[in-house]
Every structure is written in structure tokens, then in C-alpha cells.
Amino acid sequence: MSPLPEESLCNEYICSTCVCECGSMGVSLRFVIAGTADGDRVKKHQQAVVGFLEANRISFQEVDITMLEEQRLWMYRNIPRDKQPEKGNPLPPQIFNEDRYCGDYEDFFQSKENNTVFTFLGLSSQPSVKDSES
């Protein structure tokens, strides 16, 4: 993963061009989305994952594959064959921890139901909430 530019860091706000956890530079999660997703289902799935990550103050890099051909090809190459659809290409959202594939929305949802999301994401435990400075 290439280093992120300094201007992409901020405190407590996560968006498509921002990576943060109160200024933390140790971002390992890569959340692949389609910014111009056609289907409501894809948009809702993306929002559910982002909502969970933000609510739990988990740093992540949001990668919009509709804007970056190189990232789309990276995603296709890094999803294991047994997780590839029978027809077509895998749809976002897809979740990676660095180069390790975590899963898609269905895998994420199942891990939430089983209360194993942090294991699913490859995180040792729930991050501690830091007080923000105003």
C-alpha cells in the first residue's frame, strides 16, 4: 500500500479522501467502494460498513474503484478465487486488512451477527476511544 499524503490525515472525520483515527497513521483497513454505485443494495451495504467503522472509531482507507482503475484491478486480483462470483466481477463493498482479504458485505454482516467483527477485520481488539481536543 502506498503511503498516504499528509493532507489526507485529520481528526475524527472519515470520508473518501481522508484517513484518520485522531491523527493515527497506522491505517491498515482498506474499504473498497463504488462511489457511483447504481444499486440501492450496494449503497446500503457500503453505508452499513462505513457506519460501523466510524461508530467504532476504526481507521480505514476508503478506495473508490469507479475512479481508480488500478485499485479496481488490485481488488480483483486480491479476492480469493473461492470468493469470486460465478459470473461477472465481485461487487463492492470489499474489505481488506493491508493485502489480506477479509471479505465482502455478507461476510461482514455474518461477523457482526456472531459478534466477531474485530477478528474478521484482523484487529486484535476494539480500539479505545480517545478524547478529542477542541
N, C-alpha and C positions, 0 to 999 in steps of 0.2 A: 504494500500500500504506500503510495507516495505521501510525503509529508504535506500537511495542510498549511496554507498560508496563514500568517499571523492574524490578518483581518477576519479570518473565519472563526476566531475564538471570541466568546463573550460570556457573560454570567447569566445563568438560569433561563436562557431562552434558546429554544431549539427550532430551527427552520431548515429549509432546503439548502441554504448556503452557510449554515452555522453549526458548529460542533462545540459542545460545552458540557460541563458539569462544574459550575462555579470556577471556570478557568482551567479545569483539568485538561492536561494534554494527553492523557492515557486512554484515548479512544480506541476501542478495538472492534466494536459492533458496526457492521455495515448493513444498513437497511435499504434494500433496493426497491424503488417505487417506479410507477409510471405517472408522471406529473399530469399528463393529459389523458388519463385513463378514460376509456369510453363507457365502461360498465359501472353501474352503481355498486355492484358487488365488490369489484376491485377497490373502488374508492372507500367503501365502508371498511373493508379489511385493512387497508393501509391506515385509515384513521384509528381503528381499534388498536393496532400495534403501536403507532405513534403515541396515542393517548396513554397506553400502559407504560411505555418507556419514559415519557415526560412525567407522569404521576409518580413514578418510582425513581425519578432523577437519575436515569441511566443514560450515560453519554452514548451517542451514536452518530454515525455519519450517514446522512440521507443521500442516496445516489439516485438521480432521476435518469433512467435508461432511455427515456424518449429524447433526451438532449445530448446524450453521450454514447455514441456508437461503440467506442472502446469498452465502456463499462457494461453495455448490453452483452457484448461478446464475452467479456470476463465472466459475467453472471452465467451465461450458457455453458461455458467451459467448466465452471466450478460447482455446478449442481450434479450430484452423482447420477449415474445412468438409471439406477432404480427409482429415482425421484423425478425423472423426465416423463412428461406426458406421452401417451402412445402416439398422439398426433399433434403436430404443431410445436410451439416453443413454450417453455414454462412461463407462467404469468406472475407478475408481481402481486403482492409483496413477497420477497425472498429475504431471508435473514442469514447473515454470515458473522462469525467472530474471527476477524482478520481473514485468513483464507479458508477457514474451516466452515463448511456448510452447516447451519443449524437447522433450517427447514423453511417451510412455507407457512402461509396463514393457518392451514389446517393443523400442522404440527404445533404451531404457537398456541392455538386455541386449546388443543388437547393438553398441552403442558400447563396452561392456565387452569383448566378443569382439574388436573391432577396435583395442582399446587407445586409444580416442579419447573416453573419458568426460568429461574436463575440457573438451574442445572442445564436446561435446554439451551439457554443463551451462552453457556460456557463460563458463567460467572461464579465465583466461589461463594458469594452470599449477597444479600440485598445491600446496596450501597447505603452508607449512613447519610442522613440529611444534614447538610451544612447550613448554618445560619448565613443568610445573605447580608452583605454590608450595603447600607443605603447611602 
